[in-house]
Amino acid sequence: MSVAVSARSAVSKIWWYVRELTGETAYERYVAHARKDHPDAPVCSRRAFERARTDRQEADPRQGFRCC
């Protein structure tokens, strides 16, 4: 494996980890789950999903980090 391919693979893995850590993939996982398990139900927009997620986190501080 060349150095360029190894570097690209490492960057790809780091990028995946950062997206998982920050919650960026939460909406993608929600959409995949909704379409697979509830195909007839409407999928909410990313904005509505993030609003509900923030509301859940604020209602229960154990679900996420709070700065204040």
N, CA, C and O atoms as a GROMACS GRO file, in nm:
protein
  272
    1MET      N    1   0.085  -0.117   0.000
    1MET     CA    2   0.000   0.000   0.000
    1MET      C    3   0.090   0.123   0.000
    1MET      O    4   0.186   0.131   0.077
    2SER      N    5   0.059   0.217  -0.084
    2SER     CA    6   0.142   0.336  -0.093
    2SER      C    7   0.114   0.430   0.024
    2SER      O    8   0.014   0.418   0.095
    3VAL      N    9   0.204   0.524   0.041
    3VAL     CA   10   0.192   0.622   0.149
    3VAL      C   11   0.066   0.707   0.130
    3VAL      O   12  -0.003   0.738   0.227
    4ALA      N   13   0.037   0.745   0.006
    4ALA     CA   14  -0.080   0.828  -0.022
    4ALA      C   15  -0.209   0.754   0.014
    4ALA      O   16  -0.301   0.814   0.071
    5VAL      N   17  -0.217   0.626  -0.018
    5VAL     CA   18  -0.336   0.547   0.014
    5VAL      C   19  -0.349   0.531   0.164
    5VAL      O   20  -0.459   0.540   0.218
    6SER      N   21  -0.238   0.507   0.232
    6SER     CA   22  -0.240   0.494   0.378
    6SER      C   23  -0.284   0.624   0.444
    6SER      O   24  -0.363   0.622   0.539
    7ALA      N   25  -0.233   0.735   0.395
    7ALA     CA   26  -0.269   0.865   0.451
    7ALA      C   27  -0.416   0.894   0.428
    7ALA      O   28  -0.486   0.942   0.517
    8ARG      N   29  -0.463   0.864   0.309
    8ARG     CA   30  -0.605   0.886   0.277
    8ARG      C   31  -0.694   0.801   0.366
    8ARG      O   32  -0.798   0.847   0.413
    9SER      N   33  -0.653   0.677   0.390
    9SER     CA   34  -0.729   0.588   0.476
    9SER      C   35  -0.731   0.641   0.620
    9SER      O   36  -0.835   0.638   0.686
   10ALA      N   37  -0.618   0.688   0.668
   10ALA     CA   38  -0.611   0.742   0.804
   10ALA      C   39  -0.698   0.866   0.818
   10ALA      O   40  -0.770   0.880   0.917
   11VAL      N   41  -0.692   0.955   0.721
   11VAL     CA   42  -0.775   1.077   0.726
   11VAL      C   43  -0.923   1.040   0.722
   11VAL      O   44  -1.003   1.100   0.793
   12SER      N   45  -0.958   0.942   0.641
   12SER     CA   46  -1.097   0.898   0.632
   12SER      C   47  -1.146   0.845   0.767
   12SER      O   48  -1.259   0.875   0.808
   13LYS      N   49  -1.065   0.768   0.834
   13LYS     CA   50  -1.103   0.712   0.965
   13LYS      C   51  -1.113   0.822   1.070
   13LYS      O   52  -1.204   0.820   1.153
   14ILE      N   53  -1.022   0.915   1.067
   14ILE     CA   54  -1.028   1.028   1.162
   14ILE      C   55  -1.152   1.111   1.137
   14ILE      O   56  -1.220   1.151   1.232
   15TRP      N   57  -1.184   1.138   1.010
   15TRP     CA   58  -1.303   1.216   0.975
   15TRP      C   59  -1.429   1.144   1.024
   15TRP      O   60  -1.519   1.208   1.078
   16TRP      N   61  -1.436   1.012   1.006
   16TRP     CA   62  -1.551   0.935   1.054
   16TRP      C   63  -1.563   0.949   1.204
   16TRP      O   64  -1.673   0.973   1.255
   17TYR      N   65  -1.453   0.935   1.277
   17TYR     CA   66  -1.454   0.944   1.423
   17TYR      C   67  -1.502   1.081   1.470
   17TYR      O   68  -1.584   1.089   1.561
   18VAL      N   69  -1.453   1.187   1.410
   18VAL     CA   70  -1.491   1.322   1.449
   18VAL      C   71  -1.640   1.343   1.425
   18VAL      O   72  -1.709   1.402   1.509
   19ARG      N   73  -1.691   1.296   1.312
   19ARG     CA   74  -1.834   1.311   1.283
   19ARG      C   75  -1.919   1.234   1.384
   19ARG      O   76  -2.025   1.282   1.425
   20GLU      N   77  -1.875   1.116   1.422
   20GLU     CA   78  -1.947   1.038   1.523
   20GLU      C   79  -1.943   1.108   1.659
   20GLU      O   80  -2.044   1.115   1.729
   21LEU      N   81  -1.828   1.158   1.695
   21LEU     CA   82  -1.808   1.224   1.824
   21LEU      C   83  -1.893   1.349   1.838
   21LEU      O   84  -1.947   1.375   1.945
   22THR      N   85  -1.906   1.425   1.732
   22THR     CA   86  -1.980   1.550   1.737
   22THR      C   87  -2.130   1.532   1.713
   22THR      O   88  -2.206   1.627   1.730
   23GLY      N   89  -2.173   1.414   1.673
   23GLY     CA   90  -2.315   1.389   1.649
   23GLY      C   91  -2.361   1.423   1.510
   23GLY      O   92  -2.481   1.424   1.484
   24GLU      N   93  -2.270   1.451   1.419
   24GLU     CA   94  -2.305   1.486   1.282
   24GLU      C   95  -2.379   1.373   1.210
   24GLU      O   96  -2.459   1.400   1.121
   25THR      N   97  -2.354   1.250   1.247
   25THR     CA   98  -2.416   1.138   1.177
   25THR      C   99  -2.549   1.097   1.238
   25THR      O  100  -2.614   1.006   1.186
   26ALA      N  101  -2.592   1.162   1.345
   26ALA     CA  102  -2.717   1.124   1.411
   26ALA      C  103  -2.836   1.134   1.316
   26ALA      O  104  -2.920   1.044   1.314
   27TYR      N  105  -2.844   1.242   1.239
   27TYR     CA  106  -2.956   1.258   1.146
   27TYR      C  107  -2.952   1.151   1.038
   27TYR      O  108  -3.055   1.096   1.001
   28GLU      N  109  -2.833   1.121   0.986
   28GLU     CA  110  -2.821   1.018   0.883
   28GLU      C  111  -2.868   0.883   0.936
   28GLU      O  112  -2.936   0.808   0.866
   29ARG      N  113  -2.831   0.852   1.060
   29ARG     CA  114  -2.875   0.725   1.120
   29ARG      C  115  -3.026   0.725   1.141
   29ARG      O  116  -3.092   0.624   1.119
   30TYR      N  117  -3.082   0.840   1.183
   30TYR     CA  118  -3.227   0.852   1.202
   30TYR      C  119  -3.300   0.827   1.070
   30TYR      O  120  -3.396   0.750   1.066
   31VAL      N  121  -3.256   0.890   0.963
   31VAL     CA  122  -3.322   0.875   0.833
   31VAL      C  123  -3.314   0.729   0.787
   31VAL      O  124  -3.414   0.675   0.738
   32ALA      N  125  -3.199   0.666   0.801
   32ALA     CA  126  -3.185   0.526   0.760
   32ALA      C  127  -3.279   0.437   0.841
   32ALA      O  128  -3.343   0.348   0.785
   33HIS      N  129  -3.288   0.461   0.970
   33HIS     CA  130  -3.377   0.383   1.057
   33HIS      C  131  -3.523   0.406   1.018
   33HIS      O  132  -3.601   0.312   1.006
   34ALA      N  133  -3.560   0.533   1.000
   34ALA     CA  134  -3.699   0.566   0.968
   34ALA      C  135  -3.742   0.503   0.835
   34ALA      O  136  -3.851   0.448   0.824
   35ARG      N  137  -3.656   0.510   0.736
   35ARG     CA  138  -3.692   0.454   0.605
   35ARG      C  139  -3.696   0.302   0.607
   35ARG      O  140  -3.776   0.242   0.535
   36LYS      N  141  -3.612   0.240   0.689
   36LYS     CA  142  -3.609   0.094   0.696
   36LYS      C  143  -3.724   0.039   0.779
   36LYS      O  144  -3.796  -0.051   0.736
   37ASP      N  145  -3.741   0.095   0.900
   37ASP     CA  146  -3.838   0.038   0.994
   37ASP      C  147  -3.976   0.102   0.987
   37ASP      O  148  -4.073   0.041   1.032
   38HIS      N  149  -3.988   0.221   0.932
   38HIS     CA  150  -4.115   0.292   0.924
   38HIS      C  151  -4.130   0.355   0.785
   38HIS      O  152  -4.136   0.478   0.774
   39PRO      N  153  -4.137   0.274   0.681
   39PRO     CA  154  -4.135   0.328   0.545
   39PRO      C  155  -4.255   0.418   0.510
   39PRO      O  156  -4.244   0.503   0.422
   40ASP      N  157  -4.367   0.400   0.578
   40ASP     CA  158  -4.485   0.481   0.547
   40ASP      C  159  -4.491   0.612   0.626
   40ASP      O  160  -4.568   0.701   0.592
   41ALA      N  161  -4.411   0.623   0.728
   41ALA     CA  162  -4.412   0.744   0.812
   41ALA      C  163  -4.326   0.852   0.748
   41ALA      O  164  -4.224   0.823   0.685
   42PRO      N  165  -4.367   0.978   0.764
   42PRO     CA  166  -4.285   1.087   0.708
   42PRO      C  167  -4.157   1.105   0.789
   42PRO      O  168  -4.156   1.086   0.911
   43VAL      N  169  -4.051   1.140   0.721
   43VAL     CA  170  -3.922   1.166   0.786
   43VAL      C  171  -3.913   1.315   0.813
   43VAL      O  172  -3.931   1.396   0.722
   44CYS      N  173  -3.885   1.352   0.937
   44CYS     CA  174  -3.880   1.495   0.967
   44CYS      C  175  -3.753   1.558   0.909
   44CYS      O  176  -3.656   1.489   0.880
   45SER      N  177  -3.758   1.687   0.893
   45SER     CA  178  -3.645   1.759   0.835
   45SER      C  179  -3.527   1.758   0.933
   45SER      O  180  -3.544   1.729   1.052
   46ARG      N  181  -3.411   1.789   0.882
   46ARG     CA  182  -3.294   1.795   0.969
   46ARG      C  183  -3.313   1.900   1.078
   46ARG      O  184  -3.274   1.880   1.193
   47ARG      N  185  -3.372   2.012   1.041
   47ARG     CA  186  -3.395   2.119   1.138
   47ARG      C  187  -3.487   2.072   1.252
   47ARG      O  188  -3.458   2.097   1.369
   48ALA      N  189  -3.596   2.005   1.217
   48ALA     CA  190  -3.688   1.954   1.319
   48ALA      C  191  -3.620   1.846   1.404
   48ALA      O  192  -3.640   1.840   1.526
   49PHE      N  193  -3.540   1.762   1.340
   49PHE     CA  194  -3.468   1.658   1.413
   49PHE      C  195  -3.371   1.720   1.513
   49PHE      O  196  -3.367   1.680   1.630
   50GLU      N  197  -3.294   1.818   1.469
   50GLU     CA  198  -3.196   1.883   1.558
   50GLU      C  199  -3.266   1.956   1.673
   50GLU      O  200  -3.217   1.956   1.785
   51ARG      N  201  -3.381   2.019   1.645
   51ARG     CA  202  -3.457   2.089   1.749
   51ARG      C  203  -3.504   1.990   1.854
   51ARG      O  204  -3.489   2.015   1.974
   52ALA      N  205  -3.560   1.877   1.812
   52ALA     CA  206  -3.607   1.775   1.905
   52ALA      C  207  -3.490   1.717   1.984
   52ALA      O  208  -3.502   1.690   2.104
   53ARG      N  209  -3.378   1.697   1.917
   53ARG     CA  210  -3.259   1.643   1.984
   53ARG      C  211  -3.208   1.740   2.090
   53ARG      O  212  -3.172   1.698   2.200
   54THR      N  213  -3.204   1.868   2.058
   54THR     CA  214  -3.160   1.970   2.154
   54THR      C  215  -3.257   1.977   2.271
   54THR      O  216  -3.214   1.987   2.386
   55ASP      N  217  -3.387   1.973   2.243
   55ASP     CA  218  -3.487   1.977   2.350
   55ASP      C  219  -3.470   1.858   2.444
   55ASP      O  220  -3.479   1.874   2.566
   56ARG      N  221  -3.446   1.737   2.388
   56ARG     CA  222  -3.423   1.618   2.471
   56ARG      C  223  -3.301   1.636   2.559
   56ARG      O  224  -3.304   1.602   2.678
   57GLN      N  225  -3.192   1.688   2.502
   57GLN     CA  226  -3.069   1.705   2.578
   57GLN      C  227  -3.086   1.808   2.688
   57GLN      O  228  -3.031   1.790   2.797
   58GLU      N  229  -3.160   1.913   2.663
   58GLU     CA  230  -3.181   2.016   2.764
   58GLU      C  231  -3.274   1.967   2.875
   58GLU      O  232  -3.259   2.008   2.990
   59ALA      N  233  -3.368   1.881   2.841
   59ALA     CA  234  -3.459   1.826   2.941
   59ALA      C  235  -3.389   1.725   3.032
   59ALA      O  236  -3.426   1.711   3.148
   60ASP      N  237  -3.291   1.656   2.979
   60ASP     CA  238  -3.218   1.554   3.056
   60ASP      C  239  -3.069   1.575   3.035
   60ASP      O  240  -3.014   1.526   2.937
   61PRO      N  241  -3.002   1.648   3.126
   61PRO     CA  242  -2.861   1.678   3.109
   61PRO      C  243  -2.769   1.556   3.096
   61PRO      O  244  -2.657   1.568   3.048
   62ARG      N  245  -2.816   1.440   3.138
   62ARG     CA  246  -2.733   1.318   3.125
   62ARG      C  247  -2.717   1.276   2.980
   62ARG      O  248  -2.630   1.196   2.950
   63GLN      N  249  -2.800   1.329   2.889
   63GLN     CA  250  -2.796   1.289   2.749
   63GLN      C  251  -2.688   1.362   2.670
   63GLN      O  252  -2.659   1.322   2.557
   64GLY      N  253  -2.631   1.462   2.721
   64GLY     CA  254  -2.531   1.535   2.646
   64GLY      C  255  -2.459   1.635   2.734
   64GLY      O  256  -2.495   1.653   2.850
   65PHE      N  257  -2.360   1.698   2.680
   65PHE     CA  258  -2.282   1.794   2.756
   65PHE      C  259  -2.350   1.930   2.749
   65PHE      O  260  -2.402   1.969   2.645
   66ARG      N  261  -2.349   2.000   2.859
   66ARG     CA  262  -2.403   2.135   2.864
   66ARG      C  263  -2.291   2.227   2.907
   66ARG      O  264  -2.213   2.194   2.996
   67CYS      N  265  -2.284   2.340   2.845
   67CYS     CA  266  -2.176   2.432   2.878
   67CYS      C  267  -2.208   2.516   3.001
   67CYS      O  268  -2.116   2.563   3.069
   68CYS      N  269  -2.334   2.535   3.031
   68CYS     CA  270  -2.370   2.625   3.142
   68CYS      C  271  -2.462   2.555   3.240
   68CYS      O  272  -2.503   2.615   3.340
   0.00000   0.00000   0.00000
